[in-house]
């Protein structure tokens, strides 16, 4: 390699990191939210109700951004408070949101 040539190093990042869907609050329409939780998770109605009542809880992990957005939209339309977040890298410390 001559002095005029140089080596360039770069780091590649994943274009679409995985996301998670968090149910923050069930709201006043518990049955509608329970049905929405059932639809997005595929769990039984009973398990969906248990999850809805335990809010805040992570419902789904490992989703694409579009999948997470559509799940949150369904939960919001049912009357829940929900959000999607980028999943932290393994070993990263996270601070729970208030």
C-alpha positions as a Markdown table, in Angstrom:
| # | Residue | x | y | z |
|---|---|---|---|---|
| 1 | Unk | 0.0 | 0.0 | 0.0 |
| 2 | Unk | 1.4 | 3.4 | -0.9 |
| 3 | Unk | 1.3 | 6.5 | 1.2 |
| 4 | Unk | -1.4 | 8.0 | -1.1 |
| 5 | Unk | -3.8 | 5.1 | -0.5 |
| 6 | Unk | -5.7 | 5.0 | 2.7 |
| 7 | Unk | -7.9 | 2.5 | 4.5 |
| 8 | Unk | -11.4 | 3.5 | 5.5 |
| 9 | Unk | -13.2 | 1.7 | 8.2 |
| 10 | Unk | -16.9 | 2.0 | 8.8 |
| 11 | Unk | -19.6 | 0.4 | 11.0 |
| 12 | Unk | -22.8 | -0.9 | 9.5 |
| 13 | Unk | -26.0 | -0.7 | 11.4 |
| 14 | Unk | -29.1 | -2.7 | 11.0 |
| 15 | Unk | -31.6 | -0.7 | 8.9 |
| 16 | Unk | -34.6 | -1.8 | 11.0 |
| 17 | Unk | -33.8 | -2.6 | 14.6 |
| 18 | Unk | -36.4 | -4.7 | 16.5 |
| 19 | Unk | -39.2 | -2.9 | 18.4 |
| 20 | Unk | -41.4 | -3.7 | 21.3 |
| 21 | Unk | -45.0 | -2.8 | 22.0 |
| 22 | Unk | -45.8 | -1.6 | 25.6 |
| 23 | Unk | -49.3 | -1.3 | 27.0 |
| 24 | Unk | -49.1 | 1.7 | 29.4 |
| 25 | Unk | -52.7 | 1.9 | 30.6 |
| 26 | Unk | -55.9 | 0.0 | 29.9 |
| 27 | Unk | -58.1 | 3.0 | 30.2 |
| 28 | Unk | -61.8 | 2.9 | 30.8 |
| 29 | Unk | -62.7 | 0.5 | 28.0 |
| 30 | Unk | -61.2 | -2.6 | 29.5 |
| 31 | Unk | -63.1 | -5.1 | 27.4 |
| 32 | Unk | -62.3 | -3.4 | 24.1 |
| 33 | Unk | -58.6 | -3.2 | 25.1 |
| 34 | Unk | -58.7 | -6.9 | 26.1 |
| 35 | Unk | -60.0 | -7.8 | 22.7 |
| 36 | Unk | -57.3 | -5.6 | 21.0 |
| 37 | Unk | -54.6 | -7.3 | 23.2 |
| 38 | Unk | -56.0 | -10.7 | 22.1 |
| 39 | Unk | -55.8 | -9.7 | 18.5 |
| 40 | Unk | -52.2 | -8.4 | 18.5 |
| 41 | Unk | -50.8 | -11.2 | 20.7 |
| 42 | Unk | -52.9 | -14.2 | 19.7 |
| 43 | Unk | -53.4 | -15.1 | 23.4 |
| 44 | Unk | -56.7 | -16.3 | 24.9 |
| 45 | Unk | -59.2 | -13.8 | 26.1 |
| 46 | Unk | -58.4 | -14.7 | 29.7 |
| 47 | Unk | -54.7 | -14.2 | 29.3 |
| 48 | Unk | -55.3 | -11.0 | 27.4 |
| 49 | Unk | -57.4 | -9.6 | 30.2 |
| 50 | Unk | -54.7 | -10.5 | 32.7 |
| 51 | Unk | -52.1 | -8.6 | 30.7 |
| 52 | Unk | -54.4 | -5.6 | 30.2 |
| 53 | Unk | -54.9 | -5.4 | 34.0 |
| 54 | Unk | -51.2 | -5.6 | 34.7 |
| 55 | Unk | -50.3 | -2.5 | 32.6 |
| 56 | Unk | -47.7 | -1.2 | 32.2 |
| 57 | Unk | -46.5 | -4.4 | 30.4 |
| 58 | Unk | -44.6 | -5.3 | 27.3 |
| 59 | Unk | -46.9 | -7.1 | 25.0 |
| 60 | Unk | -44.7 | -7.9 | 22.0 |
| 61 | Unk | -41.0 | -7.9 | 21.2 |
| 62 | Unk | -38.9 | -8.4 | 18.1 |
| 63 | Unk | -41.2 | -6.5 | 15.7 |
| 64 | Unk | -40.4 | -4.4 | 12.7 |
| 65 | Unk | -41.2 | -0.7 | 13.0 |
| 66 | Unk | -44.3 | -1.1 | 10.8 |
| 67 | Unk | -45.6 | -4.1 | 12.8 |
| 68 | Unk | -45.1 | -2.2 | 16.1 |
| 69 | Unk | -46.9 | 0.9 | 14.7 |
| 70 | Unk | -49.9 | -1.1 | 13.5 |
| 71 | Unk | -50.2 | -3.0 | 16.9 |
| 72 | Unk | -50.1 | 0.3 | 18.8 |
| 73 | Unk | -52.6 | 1.9 | 16.4 |
| 74 | Unk | -55.0 | -1.0 | 17.1 |
| 75 | Unk | -54.5 | -0.7 | 20.9 |
| 76 | Unk | -55.0 | 3.1 | 20.7 |
| 77 | Unk | -58.2 | 2.7 | 18.7 |
| 78 | Unk | -59.6 | 0.4 | 21.5 |
| 79 | Unk | -59.0 | 3.2 | 24.1 |
| 80 | Unk | -55.6 | 2.1 | 25.6 |
| 81 | Unk | -52.5 | 4.1 | 26.1 |
| 82 | Unk | -49.7 | 2.3 | 24.3 |
| 83 | Unk | -46.4 | 3.0 | 22.7 |
| 84 | Unk | -43.7 | 1.3 | 20.6 |
| 85 | Unk | -40.1 | 1.5 | 21.4 |
| 86 | Unk | -36.8 | 0.4 | 19.9 |
| 87 | Unk | -35.6 | -2.6 | 21.8 |
| 88 | Unk | -32.4 | -2.0 | 23.7 |
| 89 | Unk | -29.3 | -3.9 | 22.7 |
| 90 | Unk | -28.5 | -6.9 | 24.9 |
| 91 | Unk | -26.6 | -5.7 | 27.9 |
| 92 | Unk | -27.8 | -2.1 | 27.7 |
| 93 | Unk | -29.3 | -0.7 | 30.8 |
| 94 | Unk | -32.7 | 0.9 | 30.4 |
| 95 | Unk | -34.6 | 3.2 | 32.6 |
| 96 | Unk | -38.4 | 2.5 | 32.8 |
| 97 | Unk | -40.5 | 5.4 | 31.6 |
| 98 | Unk | -42.7 | 7.1 | 34.2 |
